Amino acid sequence: MNSILGARIRSLRESKGFTQEQIAENMGCTRQKYARIEKGLIDISYASLNSIAQTLGISVEEITSSVNNAYKEQPVFRANGDFAQEDKFQYISTMIDTFYAHRKLYNSVRQVDLDE
């Protein structure tokens, strides 16, 4: 889990334009210790997470959401509240087309293997 948190912290740090030195300075630790946090080599405390989040201007949940896997698909609705049934049909149609394209490609590759 440390490596997942570390990768998430690094991604957020880079997207905000901070250096490791800047974060480490705000945390009151060395850059080397902070680098080990990003690499997932050491355990990270809630206090450290909170300090990193404050420095980046985000909430702790934005860091831990990658661990909590908070992303959930939302159903498609229209602005007036009606369920977008035809939107589902379009999605299914696109998926079927994609499936057949992959199937066609698979069969063509498989045929080449059989010919050899």
C-alpha positions as MATLAB code, in Angstrom:
seq = 'MNSILGARIRSLRESKGFTQEQIAENMGCTRQKYARIEKGLIDISYASLNSIAQTLGISVEEITSSVNNAYKEQPVFRANGDFAQEDKFQYISTMIDTFYAHRKLYNSVRQVDLDE';
ca = [
       0.000    0.000    0.000;
       2.920    2.343    0.641;
       3.940    2.160   -3.004;
       0.412    3.035   -4.142;
       0.263    6.025   -1.814;
       3.756    7.079   -2.806;
       2.938    6.943   -6.512;
      -0.228    8.944   -5.918;
       1.653   11.562   -3.884;
       4.319   11.858   -6.569;
       1.710   12.250   -9.294;
      -0.123   14.949   -7.351;
       3.137   16.738   -6.473;
       4.263   16.803  -10.095;
       0.855   17.963  -11.338;
       0.976   20.876   -8.866;
       4.531   21.795   -9.916;
       6.245   21.211   -6.565;
       9.715   19.756   -6.098;
      10.603   17.101   -3.547;
      12.700   19.696   -1.729;
       9.752   22.060   -1.340;
       7.483   19.375    0.097;
      10.206   18.058    2.410;
      10.920   21.561    3.696;
       7.234   22.130    4.516;
       7.089   18.728    6.226;
      10.220   19.430    8.248;
      12.150   16.426    6.945;
      14.963   15.750    4.515;
      14.436   15.358    0.791;
      15.810   11.815    1.076;
      13.152   10.839    3.615;
      10.451   12.386    1.457;
      11.805   10.521   -1.587;
      11.519    7.251    0.364;
       7.872    8.101    1.081;
       7.199    8.582   -2.630;
       8.961    5.318   -3.443;
       6.901    3.493   -0.807;
       9.987    2.382    1.099;
       8.797    3.672    4.478;
       5.437    3.832    6.213;
       3.660    7.150    6.056;
       1.816    8.552    9.041;
      -1.462   10.427    8.933;
       0.389   13.524   10.122;
       2.734   13.249    7.132;
      -0.197   12.716    4.755;
      -1.910   15.750    6.238;
       1.234   17.866    5.882;
       1.694   16.824    2.248;
      -1.971   17.496    1.490;
      -1.805   20.970    3.044;
       1.333   21.813    1.087;
      -0.295   20.673   -2.164;
      -3.548   22.471   -1.315;
      -5.650   19.320   -1.450;
      -7.470   17.081    1.011;
      -6.014   13.878    2.434;
      -8.868   12.008    0.731;
      -7.532   13.058   -2.662;
      -4.332   11.204   -1.825;
      -5.954    8.147   -0.271;
      -8.712    7.845   -2.880;
      -6.333    5.805   -5.038;
      -6.140    3.276   -2.199;
      -9.826    3.444   -1.329;
     -10.724    3.052   -5.011;
     -13.449    5.647   -4.612;
     -14.198    5.900   -8.339;
     -17.614    4.542   -9.192;
     -19.402    4.703  -12.503;
     -22.448    6.909  -12.562;
     -25.578    6.104  -14.566;
     -26.306    8.352  -17.536;
     -29.243   10.730  -17.037;
     -30.700   13.497  -19.095;
     -30.986   17.049  -17.832;
     -34.755   16.711  -17.398;
     -34.298   13.606  -15.222;
     -35.373   10.990  -17.785;
     -33.121    7.978  -18.170;
     -31.170    8.210  -21.409;
     -32.171    4.835  -22.843;
     -30.905    5.555  -26.346;
     -27.564    6.610  -24.885;
     -27.236    3.111  -23.424;
     -28.060    1.595  -26.806;
     -25.411    3.742  -28.459;
     -22.864    2.614  -25.845;
     -23.775   -1.053  -26.353;
     -23.617   -0.656  -30.124;
     -20.142    0.880  -29.856;
     -19.010   -1.954  -27.585;
     -20.308   -4.588  -30.035;
     -18.531   -2.871  -32.932;
     -15.326   -2.813  -30.900;
     -15.727   -6.480  -30.015;
     -16.131   -7.490  -33.654;
     -13.164   -5.362  -34.713;
     -10.988   -7.089  -32.108;
     -12.382  -10.482  -33.094;
     -11.610   -9.824  -36.743;
      -8.064   -8.767  -35.869;
      -7.600  -11.821  -33.621;
      -8.798  -14.183  -36.343;
      -6.511  -12.610  -38.944;
      -3.491  -12.971  -36.635;
      -4.516  -16.507  -35.728;
      -4.864  -17.409  -39.427;
      -1.304  -16.214  -40.086;
      -0.083  -18.406  -37.214;
      -1.940  -21.428  -38.606;
      -0.534  -20.849  -42.109;
       3.034  -20.928  -40.827;
];
